[in-house]
């Protein structure tokens, strides 16, 4: 039996992770056309819209997107788009980033409830107090944070460029790294730099079971374990390759291996299979009896909600201009340092 949406992949007979899905874009009977892909394409043309989607979206959303990527790629695409309307199929902080980079464009998000557990783990007031306790520290924040946290930061990074950005900082400059402690520990190990870590984490990347991972490796001895650096250290120590979502995708295409155990959100397996269908991709198993390797927030977005958001031009993501400008500077520094 395959993972939902991926008929050739190994899955686990687990119930779905549930989350309240009340949404201002819930559909009314008969209000959504049957051929959603064609209707969305028509709206895209009339609005001069672009659809940006993260790799963790459902396969059918990835398949109608104009651009699919990880946080760094999506940031670059948002910064360069000529579209008048940006439809962001991802989570709230990603749409915020698009708005920060495009103040005159309309940014639509299919479901305003599509948040992020990692971003939620770093409240702005608490982080401001934390920052005040460490004067003279440079604040590098992972892009998976709110606009308010970005506004309190000096440089933004992604999992693609975090190691490189930290290596560009003078060795005598103390650093605060927020909000993901697992990514922070990985960057420390790669760079040899001590950093003060905010103790935040992602519910998906902390759910993987080391014991089940080892059991799976025993069952599939030729499969390579690959992992996202947001995973906890016990998972990373078993990985033959660690990288961002895009780096994991690229690695599976370039590696001579024909099977992989993938420790990140399972949405990426759709692109892996599309690009190299003759290989086998096995989602790393979660600890508990749930499909917790699927982000419940990412999965709030649907084709129906994308259509309705475009049809109604709502929900729209807006930001106070003061916050937007304060958050823009560290994002621009990231983009400049990543060229």
N, C-alpha and C positions, 0 to 999 in steps of 0.2 A: 504493500500500500504506500502511495507517495505522500509527501508533504502536501498540504492543501495548496493547489495551484501548480504543483510541480510533480507530475505523475511518475517521473522516473527517479524520484529521490526517496531516501529512507526517512521515515517519520516515526512518531511515537504515539500510541493510542491514548492521548491525553485530552481532557476537556480544555476548551479555550479559556485563557485568562479573561476575566470579565471586568468591565468598567462601565459606569453609568454613561450612556450615550445620548442623553438629552442634548439636542442641538437646535439652534435657531434655523438650521437648514434642513430639518426633517421634512421628508417629502409628503405631499398630499396625493391621494389616489388620483391617477390620471394626469398629473402635472408634469411628468417626466416622459419624454419620448422613448419609444422602444429602442431605436438605433441611437444610443447615447454617443457613440464615437463620432458619428456623422453630425449630430446636433452640436456637440462640443467643438468640432472642427469649424462648423458654420459660425458659431458664436466667436470663436477665436479670430476668424477673419474679420467679422464685423466690428469687433472691439479693438483690433490690432493688439491682440493679447498673446502672451507667451506662457506656456505651462511648464513650470520647473518642478521636478519631483526628486525626492531622495530615494536612494537605493532600497530603503526599508519600506517603501510603499507596496501596496498590493500589486501583483503582476499586471492586472488590467489597467491600473493607473500608470505604471511605468510604460506600458505599451502605447499610450496616447500622449505621453509627455514630449515636449520639444527638446528638453534636456534632462538627463538623469545624471546625478552625481552625488558626491559626498559634500561635506560642509564647505571645504575650500573651493571645489569646483563650482558649487552653487553660488558661492559668494562672488567668484569671478564672473560667472554668467550674469548674475543680477547687476553687477557693476557695469557691464558692457551692453546690456540689452537696449534695443531701440523701440521696444514695444511700449504702448501706452498703458497697458494693464498687465500686471504680473499676477498669475494665479499660482500660488505656492502650495503644492501638495507635499507637505512635510509637517513640521510642528511649529509652534508659536514663535520660538526664538529665531527660526529660520526666516519666517515671514518678516519678523522685526528687522533682521539684518538686511533683507531686500529693501525695506522701507528706509532704513538708515542710509543706504546707498542711492536711493531713488526717491527723493522727497516730493518730486512733482508727479510721480506716477502713482496710479491706484494699485494697491497691493491687496489681493483677495486671498482669504484662507478658507478652505471649504468648511472647517469646523473650528470654532474658537476654543473649544474644549481640548483640542489637540495640543496638549502641553508637553512637558518633559520632566521626568522625575529628577534628573540631574540639575536642571535649571531651578526646580523647586527646592532643591536641597541647599540653596545659597540665597537666603533672603537678603535684600539690599541693606536694611538697617543693621542686621547682624554682621554682614560683611564689612560695612563701613566701620563698625566698632573694632572688628578684627584687624582691619587695615591700620587703624589708628594706633593699635598696640605694637605695630612694626614700622615705625617711621624710617624713612630713607630706603625702604624696600621698593623695588620696581615690581609692579603688579602685572603678571602675565596671566590672562584668563582664557581658558578654552572657550571656543565659540559657542558651545552648548550652555549658554547662560542668558539671562534676560538683558534687555537693553540697559536697565539700571545698573547691572553689574559691569557691563561693557563701559558705561560712563565712568565707573570708578577705577577703570583699568588703564594701564599705560600701553599695553600691546595685547592684541588678541592672537590666538593661535588655533590651529586645528590639529587633529591627530596626524595629518599629513606633514605638517611643518613644525610641530612643537619642538622636536629635537634640534632642528636647524636654527630655529629662532633663539632658543636658549644658548646655543653655541655662539651666537653673534653678540651676546651680552658680555661686557667686560667681567673677568673672573672675580674682581673685587666688589662687584655690584650685588648686594643681597636681593633675593627674589622671593616674592609671594606667588605661588601657583594655585589657581582656582579654576573651577570648583571641583574637578575630578581628581581625587587622591590617587586612584589607580594609574591614570595616565601620568600624573605627577611623579609617582614612584618609578614608572618606566622611564620617563625622561631623565630623572636623576641617575638611574642606572646606566643609561646610554651616554650621558654627558659627564658624569662624575661631579656634578654640581649639587651642593646642598641647597634645598629650597624649603621655605615654610609652606606647608600644604593646608589648604582648606579641606575639611573632611567631608566632601560630597561624593556621590557615586550615582551610577545608572542602574536602575533595577534590572534591566535586561542583562547587562554585562556582568553583574554580580550574581546572576542566578545559576551559572554553569557549575555543574558538579564535577569535581576532580575525580572522585571515585567512579562515577558513570563514564567519564571521559576515558579513563584508563581501561575500563571494561570494553568500551566501544573500540578502542585501539587494539585490544586483544582480539576482538572479533574481526577487525579489518586491519591486519598487521601491515599491509602495504600502503594504507592511507596516510597522507601527511596531515598533521594537525596544524592548522593556521588560525591565528587569533588576532583580535583587535586589542590595542593596548589599554582600552578601558576595562578589560578583564582583570580579575584579581591575579596576584603573583603565582599562586599554585597552578592556575590554568596556563599562564604564559610560560612557565618552566617546561611544559610539555610540548610547546609549539616549535615547529621547525622554521616557521616564518611568522613575524608579528608586523602588522601594518594597518594603515587606515583602510576604510572600506574599499576605496579605489585601488589601493596597493594590493589588497587581498584578491580582488578581481583580476588585476593584471598578473599577479603571481600564478593564479590557477591556469591562466592561458599560456604562460611561458614555461611553467614547470614540466618536466618530463613525466611526473607522476600522473596516474590516471584516476586517482581518487583522493578526496580531501575530506577531513572532518573540520567543519567551519565553526569557529567560536565567535560569532557575532550575531546580530539580528538576522533572522532567516530570510528576510526579503531579498537580500543580495544574491541568494541562490538562483533566483529567476534569471538575472543577468549572466551569472556564471554558466548556467545551463544553455542559455541562448547563444552565448559566444563559443561554447565548446560542448556540444550536446553529447559527445561520445564519452565524456568523463563522468565520474560519479561524485556527487556532492552530498555529504552527510551533515545535517545540522547537529552541533554539539548539544548534548542533553542537559536540560535544567535539573536543579536539585529536587524540586517538588513535583506533585502530580498536576502540572499545568503546562500550557504552551507558553511558558514565560520567556522563551527565546523569541517571541514575537512582541514588539513594543505595542502595548494596548493603546497608546496615544497616536502613534503613526497609523494604526489600523482604524481609527475613527473616520479617516477620509475615505470617501467612496466616489465612484463615477457620478452617482446621482447628486451628491453634494457639490461636486465640481461643476456640474451642469447648472444647478440652481444658483450657485454663487456667481457664475458668469451671467446667467439670465437676470438675476436680481441686482447684480453689482454689490453684493453683500453676502457674508460679513467682510467688512473692509478693515484692514490693519492700519491704525493711525498711532502716531507718537507725538508727545509734546516736543516742540522744536528744540528746546533747551536740552532735553535728554538725547534727542537724535544727534545734535551737533557734538555733544560730549562723547557719545558712543562712536561717532564717525572717525574721530582722530585715531584711536587705537586699532580700528579695523583697517584704516588706510595704512598705518604703519605695518600691519601684518602683510597687506598686499604688496607694499613696497619691498619688504624684507623677503618676500617669497618669489620675487621675479628672478 
